[in-house]
Amino acid sequence: QVQLVESGGGLVQAGGSLRLSCAASGRTFSSYALGWFRQAPGKAREFVAAISRIGGNTDYTDSVKGRFTISRDNAKNTVYLQMNSLKPEDTAVYYCAAGATMYDYDDWGQGIQVTVSS
């Protein structure tokens, strides 16, 4: 198992940017695929972005394509989510996750709030 801790959330105006980070424990970080999910008030948790174990493959939900970028630095045991051109509908608690594949996650962070004002 891997322990995940998100950081970098906060309040930003529409059109602004935030960069989320997720630091992982353990010595086998590169063995995990990583993903970002979010959950808005009153809505189900949804997939946002994912990246393969060595970073060669990424995937995004349609609503964030062209605005968000997922990346990873295996030397730092960290995955990032760069969020540009933020919209109020991006407001949610964001979670990072780790798993054996890009769509099979076993370990989750505690979540971090992102709020985008109009």
OpenMM code with the backbone's topology and positions (N, CA, C; nanometers):
from openmm import Vec3, app, unit

residues = "GLN VAL GLN LEU VAL GLU SER GLY GLY GLY LEU VAL GLN ALA GLY GLY SER LEU ARG LEU SER CYS ALA ALA SER GLY ARG THR PHE SER SER TYR ALA LEU GLY TRP PHE ARG GLN ALA PRO GLY LYS ALA ARG GLU PHE VAL ALA ALA ILE SER ARG ILE GLY GLY ASN THR ASP TYR THR ASP SER VAL LYS GLY ARG PHE THR ILE SER ARG ASP ASN ALA LYS ASN THR VAL TYR LEU GLN MET ASN SER LEU LYS PRO GLU ASP THR ALA VAL TYR TYR CYS ALA ALA GLY ALA THR MET TYR ASP TYR ASP ASP TRP GLY GLN GLY ILE GLN VAL THR VAL SER SER".split()
positions = [
    Vec3(0.0834, -0.1188, 0.0000),
    Vec3(0.0000, 0.0000, 0.0000),
    Vec3(0.0878, 0.1250, 0.0000),
    Vec3(0.0283, 0.2343, -0.0450),
    Vec3(0.0981, 0.3616, -0.0501),
    Vec3(0.0121, 0.4665, 0.0194),
    Vec3(0.0770, 0.5560, 0.0922),
    Vec3(0.0080, 0.6663, 0.1577),
    Vec3(0.0211, 0.7918, 0.0729),
    Vec3(-0.0901, 0.8603, 0.0506),
    Vec3(-0.0954, 0.9753, -0.0389),
    Vec3(-0.1447, 1.0979, 0.0361),
    Vec3(-0.0786, 1.2122, 0.0140),
    Vec3(-0.1153, 1.3375, 0.0784),
    Vec3(-0.1193, 1.4479, -0.0254),
    Vec3(-0.2376, 1.5077, -0.0446),
    Vec3(-0.2541, 1.6157, -0.1408),
    Vec3(-0.2198, 1.7507, -0.0787),
    Vec3(-0.1779, 1.8438, -0.1640),
    Vec3(-0.1538, 1.9809, -0.1225),
    Vec3(-0.1729, 2.0728, -0.2427),
    Vec3(-0.1825, 2.2033, -0.2174),
    Vec3(-0.1897, 2.3015, -0.3243),
    Vec3(-0.3283, 2.3521, -0.3578),
    Vec3(-0.4294, 2.3072, -0.2873),
    Vec3(-0.5639, 2.3552, -0.3129),
    Vec3(-0.5854, 2.4940, -0.2565),
    Vec3(-0.7059, 2.5449, -0.2751),
    Vec3(-0.7389, 2.6761, -0.2230),
    Vec3(-0.8474, 2.7436, -0.3024),
    Vec3(-0.8535, 2.8747, -0.2882),
    Vec3(-0.9538, 2.9581, -0.3534),
    Vec3(-0.8896, 3.0367, -0.4664),
    Vec3(-0.9542, 3.0356, -0.5818),
    Vec3(-0.9031, 3.1076, -0.6974),
    Vec3(-1.0203, 3.1628, -0.7775),
    Vec3(-0.9977, 3.2733, -0.8458),
    Vec3(-1.1003, 3.3309, -0.9317),
    Vec3(-1.1108, 3.2533, -1.0623),
    Vec3(-1.2285, 3.2575, -1.1221),
    Vec3(-1.2476, 3.1962, -1.2527),
    Vec3(-1.1440, 3.2492, -1.3513),
    Vec3(-1.0877, 3.1578, -1.4288),
    Vec3(-0.9825, 3.1925, -1.5224),
    Vec3(-0.8431, 3.1781, -1.4661),
    Vec3(-0.8319, 3.1589, -1.3364),
    Vec3(-0.7034, 3.1443, -1.2720),
    Vec3(-0.6510, 3.0027, -1.2769),
    Vec3(-0.5396, 2.9808, -1.2076),
    Vec3(-0.4722, 2.8519, -1.2102),
    Vec3(-0.4364, 2.8053, -1.0700),
    Vec3(-0.4310, 2.6752, -1.0537),
    Vec3(-0.3806, 2.6112, -0.9337),
    Vec3(-0.3012, 2.4885, -0.9743),
    Vec3(-0.2051, 2.4517, -0.8916),
    Vec3(-0.1278, 2.3310, -0.9129),
    Vec3(-0.1389, 2.2427, -0.7893),
    Vec3(-0.2032, 2.1292, -0.8050),
    Vec3(-0.2157, 2.0334, -0.6972),
    Vec3(-0.0973, 1.9374, -0.6993),
    Vec3(-0.0520, 1.8997, -0.5811),
    Vec3(0.0534, 1.8011, -0.5670),
    Vec3(0.0032, 1.6880, -0.4790),
    Vec3(0.0544, 1.5698, -0.5023),
    Vec3(0.0224, 1.4543, -0.4203),
    Vec3(0.1508, 1.3790, -0.3938),
    Vec3(0.1946, 1.3803, -0.2693),
    Vec3(0.3174, 1.3130, -0.2299),
    Vec3(0.2856, 1.1739, -0.1778),
    Vec3(0.3641, 1.0769, -0.2201),
    Vec3(0.3416, 0.9377, -0.1839),
    Vec3(0.4562, 0.8837, -0.1000),
    Vec3(0.4228, 0.7949, -0.0103),
    Vec3(0.5233, 0.7262, 0.0692),
    Vec3(0.5650, 0.5974, 0.0003),
    Vec3(0.6718, 0.5363, 0.0498),
    Vec3(0.7168, 0.4104, -0.0033),
    Vec3(0.8318, 0.4243, -0.1008),
    Vec3(0.8915, 0.3107, -0.1337),
    Vec3(1.0065, 0.3085, -0.2236),
    Vec3(0.9735, 0.2580, -0.3629),
    Vec3(0.8464, 0.2258, -0.3870),
    Vec3(0.8060, 0.1706, -0.5154),
    Vec3(0.7045, 0.2594, -0.5857),
    Vec3(0.7202, 0.3901, -0.5730),
    Vec3(0.6284, 0.4851, -0.6332),
    Vec3(0.6132, 0.4629, -0.7829),
    Vec3(0.7225, 0.4330, -0.8505),
    Vec3(0.7179, 0.4164, -0.9951),
    Vec3(0.6373, 0.2954, -1.0387),
    Vec3(0.6030, 0.2075, -0.9465),
    Vec3(0.5235, 0.0897, -0.9793),
    Vec3(0.3742, 0.1192, -0.9873),
    Vec3(0.3333, 0.2390, -0.9467),
    Vec3(0.1920, 0.2743, -0.9399),
    Vec3(0.1498, 0.3648, -1.0544),
    Vec3(0.0363, 0.3319, -1.1131),
    Vec3(-0.0356, 0.4292, -1.1926),
    Vec3(-0.1038, 0.5266, -1.0973),
    Vec3(-0.1272, 0.6489, -1.1425),
    Vec3(-0.1801, 0.7530, -1.0555),
    Vec3(-0.2959, 0.8245, -1.1225),
    Vec3(-0.3891, 0.8689, -1.0402),
    Vec3(-0.5037, 0.9398, -1.0934),
    Vec3(-0.5510, 1.0499, -1.0014),
    Vec3(-0.6292, 1.1400, -1.0588),
    Vec3(-0.6967, 1.2450, -0.9842),
    Vec3(-0.8466, 1.2303, -1.0057),
    Vec3(-0.9203, 1.2437, -0.8972),
    Vec3(-1.0657, 1.2411, -0.8988),
    Vec3(-1.1174, 1.3633, -0.8245),
    Vec3(-1.2446, 1.3937, -0.8420),
    Vec3(-1.3024, 1.5052, -0.7683),
    Vec3(-1.4476, 1.4756, -0.7348),
    Vec3(-1.4942, 1.5414, -0.6301),
    Vec3(-1.6319, 1.5256, -0.5876),
    Vec3(-1.6866, 1.6620, -0.5477),
    Vec3(-1.7861, 1.7076, -0.6209),
    Vec3(-1.8528, 1.8332, -0.5922),
    Vec3(-1.9690, 1.8083, -0.4967),
    Vec3(-2.0140, 1.9117, -0.4245),
    Vec3(-2.1260, 1.8941, -0.3323),
    Vec3(-2.2489, 1.8377, -0.4020),
    Vec3(-2.3055, 1.7337, -0.3445),
    Vec3(-2.4256, 1.6729, -0.3990),
    Vec3(-2.4047, 1.5867, -0.5213),
    Vec3(-2.2803, 1.5653, -0.5613),
    Vec3(-2.2522, 1.4861, -0.6798),
    Vec3(-2.1614, 1.3686, -0.6462),
    Vec3(-2.1600, 1.2695, -0.7337),
    Vec3(-2.0740, 1.1535, -0.7161),
    Vec3(-1.9293, 1.1876, -0.7498),
    Vec3(-1.8386, 1.1113, -0.6935),
    Vec3(-1.6982, 1.1282, -0.7270),
    Vec3(-1.6770, 1.0926, -0.8742),
    Vec3(-1.6006, 1.1763, -0.9447),
    Vec3(-1.5779, 1.1533, -1.0859),
    Vec3(-1.4291, 1.1515, -1.1189),
    Vec3(-1.3967, 1.0794, -1.2221),
    Vec3(-1.2614, 1.0730, -1.2736),
    Vec3(-1.2229, 1.2055, -1.3371),
    Vec3(-1.0993, 1.2497, -1.3140),
    Vec3(-1.0477, 1.3722, -1.3732),
    Vec3(-0.9327, 1.3438, -1.4689),
    Vec3(-0.8291, 1.2755, -1.4206),
    Vec3(-0.7103, 1.2516, -1.5017),
    Vec3(-0.6343, 1.1327, -1.4473),
    Vec3(-0.5556, 1.0686, -1.5333),
    Vec3(-0.4740, 0.9554, -1.4923),
    Vec3(-0.3440, 0.9553, -1.5712),
    Vec3(-0.2430, 0.8920, -1.5136),
    Vec3(-0.1132, 0.8814, -1.5779),
    Vec3(-0.0550, 0.7435, -1.5493),
    Vec3(0.0107, 0.6870, -1.6491),
    Vec3(0.0666, 0.5536, -1.6363),
    Vec3(0.1914, 0.5549, -1.5491),
    Vec3(0.2456, 0.4366, -1.5237),
    Vec3(0.3539, 0.4215, -1.4267),
    Vec3(0.4794, 0.5003, -1.4595),
    Vec3(0.5125, 0.5134, -1.5867),
    Vec3(0.6309, 0.5891, -1.6250),
    Vec3(0.5956, 0.7201, -1.6937),
    Vec3(0.4693, 0.7551, -1.6955),
    Vec3(0.4275, 0.8832, -1.7486),
    Vec3(0.4079, 0.8898, -1.8981),
    Vec3(0.4142, 0.7764, -1.9658),
    Vec3(0.4032, 0.7766, -2.1103),
    Vec3(0.2618, 0.7835, -2.1641),
    Vec3(0.1642, 0.7653, -2.0783),
    Vec3(0.0251, 0.7643, -2.1199),
    Vec3(-0.0574, 0.8432, -2.0197),
    Vec3(-0.1447, 0.9299, -2.0700),
    Vec3(-0.2333, 1.0079, -1.9850),
    Vec3(-0.3750, 1.0028, -2.0393),
    Vec3(-0.4696, 1.0339, -1.9521),
    Vec3(-0.6095, 1.0366, -1.9909),
    Vec3(-0.6798, 1.1435, -1.9084),
    Vec3(-0.7810, 1.2072, -1.9685),
    Vec3(-0.8550, 1.3141, -1.9028),
    Vec3(-1.0032, 1.3007, -1.9312),
    Vec3(-1.0823, 1.3439, -1.8360),
    Vec3(-1.2244, 1.3550, -1.8632),
    Vec3(-1.2473, 1.4734, -1.9571),
    Vec3(-1.3521, 1.4661, -2.0371),
    Vec3(-1.3731, 1.5656, -2.1424),
    Vec3(-1.3809, 1.7085, -2.0889),
    Vec3(-1.4373, 1.7274, -1.9727),
    Vec3(-1.4599, 1.8608, -1.9206),
    Vec3(-1.3313, 1.9356, -1.8837),
    Vec3(-1.2192, 1.8653, -1.8718),
    Vec3(-1.0939, 1.9310, -1.8345),
    Vec3(-0.9891, 1.9251, -1.9437),
    Vec3(-1.0157, 1.8583, -2.0538),
    Vec3(-0.9185, 1.8473, -2.1617),
    Vec3(-0.8814, 1.9853, -2.2142),
    Vec3(-0.7526, 2.0071, -2.2312),
    Vec3(-0.7033, 2.1354, -2.2769),
    Vec3(-0.6813, 2.2360, -2.1663),
    Vec3(-0.7294, 2.2070, -2.0459),
    Vec3(-0.7130, 2.2978, -1.9333),
    Vec3(-0.6266, 2.2386, -1.8219),
    Vec3(-0.6401, 2.1092, -1.7982),
    Vec3(-0.5664, 2.0424, -1.6912),
    Vec3(-0.4562, 1.9559, -1.7502),
    Vec3(-0.3465, 1.9422, -1.6764),
    Vec3(-0.2365, 1.8559, -1.7160),
    Vec3(-0.1904, 1.7738, -1.5962),
    Vec3(-0.1878, 1.6428, -1.6121),
    Vec3(-0.1351, 1.5553, -1.5084),
    Vec3(0.0091, 1.5195, -1.5433),
    Vec3(0.0934, 1.5152, -1.4425),
    Vec3(0.2323, 1.4774, -1.4622),
    Vec3(0.2831, 1.4093, -1.3361),
    Vec3(0.3978, 1.3453, -1.3465),
    Vec3(0.4550, 1.2794, -1.2296),
    Vec3(0.6055, 1.2940, -1.2298),
    Vec3(0.6619, 1.2943, -1.1111),
    Vec3(0.8055, 1.2970, -1.0918),
    Vec3(0.8381, 1.1807, -0.9995),
    Vec3(0.8790, 1.0700, -1.0576),
    Vec3(0.9025, 0.9502, -0.9782),
    Vec3(1.0183, 0.9679, -0.8802),
    Vec3(1.1154, 1.0512, -0.9150),
    Vec3(1.2268, 1.0767, -0.8244),
    Vec3(1.1810, 1.1469, -0.6977),
    Vec3(1.0726, 1.2233, -0.7060),
    Vec3(1.0184, 1.2948, -0.5909),
    Vec3(0.8957, 1.2278, -0.5316),
    Vec3(0.8575, 1.1137, -0.5858),
    Vec3(0.7386, 1.0418, -0.5385),
    Vec3(0.6159, 1.1325, -0.5364),
    Vec3(0.5977, 1.2087, -0.6431),
    Vec3(0.4922, 1.3088, -0.6465),
    Vec3(0.4204, 1.3083, -0.7812),
    Vec3(0.2892, 1.3229, -0.7759),
    Vec3(0.2083, 1.3428, -0.8950),
    Vec3(0.1447, 1.4809, -0.8854),
    Vec3(0.1298, 1.5476, -0.9995),
    Vec3(0.0794, 1.6833, -1.0043),
    Vec3(-0.0452, 1.6920, -1.0916),
    Vec3(-0.1259, 1.7921, -1.0630),
    Vec3(-0.2355, 1.8283, -1.1508),
    Vec3(-0.2314, 1.9796, -1.1691),
    Vec3(-0.1860, 2.0227, -1.2849),
    Vec3(-0.1849, 2.1645, -1.3191),
    Vec3(-0.3217, 2.1997, -1.3754),
    Vec3(-0.3884, 2.2951, -1.3137),
    Vec3(-0.5233, 2.3331, -1.3517),
    Vec3(-0.5229, 2.4785, -1.3972),
    Vec3(-0.5491, 2.5001, -1.5247),
    Vec3(-0.5547, 2.6328, -1.5831),
    Vec3(-0.6967, 2.6644, -1.6276),
    Vec3(-0.7221, 2.7926, -1.6499),
    Vec3(-0.8531, 2.8384, -1.6963),
    Vec3(-0.9651, 2.7795, -1.6125),
    Vec3(-0.9504, 2.7885, -1.4834),
    Vec3(-1.0461, 2.7269, -1.3925),
    Vec3(-1.1839, 2.7909, -1.4033),
    Vec3(-1.2847, 2.7081, -1.3865),
    Vec3(-1.4241, 2.7489, -1.3932),
    Vec3(-1.4922, 2.7198, -1.2603),
    Vec3(-1.5994, 2.7918, -1.2279),
    Vec3(-1.6709, 2.7628, -1.1033),
    Vec3(-1.7137, 2.6169, -1.0922),
    Vec3(-1.7467, 2.5534, -1.2028),
    Vec3(-1.7878, 2.4138, -1.1987),
    Vec3(-1.6740, 2.3175, -1.1674),
    Vec3(-1.5510, 2.3677, -1.1619),
    Vec3(-1.4386, 2.2864, -1.1177),
    Vec3(-1.4314, 2.2770, -0.9657),
    Vec3(-1.5117, 2.3546, -0.8967),
    Vec3(-1.5128, 2.3525, -0.7511),
    Vec3(-1.5481, 2.2129, -0.7007),
    Vec3(-1.4618, 2.1572, -0.6169),
    Vec3(-1.4810, 2.0214, -0.5669),
    Vec3(-1.3704, 1.9889, -0.4688),
    Vec3(-1.3862, 1.8767, -0.4014),
    Vec3(-1.2763, 1.8166, -0.3286),
    Vec3(-1.2027, 1.7250, -0.4256),
    Vec3(-1.0732, 1.7443, -0.4373),
    Vec3(-0.9918, 1.6669, -0.5297),
    Vec3(-0.9129, 1.5609, -0.4546),
    Vec3(-0.9112, 1.4401, -0.5087),
    Vec3(-0.8432, 1.3267, -0.4488),
    Vec3(-0.7405, 1.2702, -0.5461),
    Vec3(-0.6247, 1.2336, -0.4950),
    Vec3(-0.5325, 1.1555, -0.5759),
    Vec3(-0.5432, 1.0095, -0.5358),
    Vec3(-0.5056, 0.9221, -0.6281),
    Vec3(-0.5182, 0.7794, -0.6061),
    Vec3(-0.4043, 0.7057, -0.6748),
    Vec3(-0.3716, 0.5887, -0.6225),
    Vec3(-0.2663, 0.5051, -0.6778),
    Vec3(-0.3171, 0.3635, -0.6957),
    Vec3(-0.2708, 0.2978, -0.8007),
    Vec3(-0.3122, 0.1615, -0.8252),
    Vec3(-0.2214, 0.0921, -0.9240),
    Vec3(-0.2518, -0.0342, -0.9492),
    Vec3(-0.1700, -0.1145, -1.0384),
    Vec3(-0.1855, -0.0719, -1.1841),
    Vec3(-0.3009, -0.0187, -1.2202),
    Vec3(-0.3268, 0.0299, -1.3549),
    Vec3(-0.3925, 0.1670, -1.3471),
    Vec3(-0.4057, 0.2318, -1.4620),
    Vec3(-0.4609, 0.3666, -1.4657),
    Vec3(-0.6062, 0.3742, -1.4218),
    Vec3(-0.6754, 0.2633, -1.4203),
    Vec3(-0.8179, 0.2649, -1.3889),
    Vec3(-0.8537, 0.1637, -1.2811),
    Vec3(-0.7573, 0.1260, -1.2020),
    Vec3(-0.7784, 0.0304, -1.0940),
    Vec3(-0.7043, 0.0815, -0.9714),
    Vec3(-0.7713, 0.1600, -0.8905),
    Vec3(-0.7073, 0.2290, -0.7786),
    Vec3(-0.7413, 0.1655, -0.6455),
    Vec3(-0.6387, 0.1461, -0.5643),
    Vec3(-0.6528, 0.0825, -0.4338),
    Vec3(-0.6296, 0.1783, -0.3177),
    Vec3(-0.5499, 0.2809, -0.3385),
    Vec3(-0.5118, 0.3726, -0.2320),
    Vec3(-0.5505, 0.5146, -0.2683),
    Vec3(-0.6022, 0.5871, -0.1688),
    Vec3(-0.6569, 0.7203, -0.1913),
    Vec3(-0.6041, 0.8207, -0.0899),
    Vec3(-0.5852, 0.9440, -0.1346),
    Vec3(-0.5530, 1.0513, -0.0436),
    Vec3(-0.6765, 1.0980, 0.0306),
    Vec3(-0.6566, 1.1918, 0.1217),
    Vec3(-0.7666, 1.2399, 0.2052),
    Vec3(-0.8534, 1.3438, 0.1352),
    Vec3(-0.8061, 1.3988, 0.0254),
    Vec3(-0.8790, 1.4998, -0.0486),
    Vec3(-0.8380, 1.6400, -0.0105),
    Vec3(-0.8514, 1.7328, -0.1063),
    Vec3(-0.8186, 1.8725, -0.0820),
    Vec3(-0.9180, 1.9605, -0.1563),
    Vec3(-0.9603, 2.0694, -0.0921),
    Vec3(-1.0635, 2.1556, -0.1476),
    Vec3(-1.0070, 2.2494, -0.2526),
    Vec3(-1.0766, 2.2581, -0.3650),
    Vec3(-1.0516, 2.3586, -0.4673),
    Vec3(-1.1813, 2.4359, -0.4873),
    Vec3(-1.1754, 2.5668, -0.4697),
    Vec3(-1.2928, 2.6515, -0.4858),
    Vec3(-1.2631, 2.7585, -0.5893),
    Vec3(-1.3480, 2.7676, -0.6899),
    Vec3(-1.3317, 2.8646, -0.7974),
    Vec3(-1.4491, 2.9615, -0.7912),
    Vec3(-1.4206, 3.0883, -0.7692),
    Vec3(-1.5245, 3.1892, -0.7575),
    Vec3(-1.5562, 3.2496, -0.8938),
    Vec3(-1.6784, 3.3015, -0.9069),
    Vec3(-1.7223, 3.3622, -1.0318),
    Vec3(-1.6572, 3.4972, -1.0541),
] * unit.nanometer
topology = app.Topology()
chain = topology.addChain("A")
for resn in residues:
    res = topology.addResidue(resn, chain)
    for name in ("N", "CA", "C"):
        topology.addAtom(name, app.Element.getBySymbol(name[0]), res)
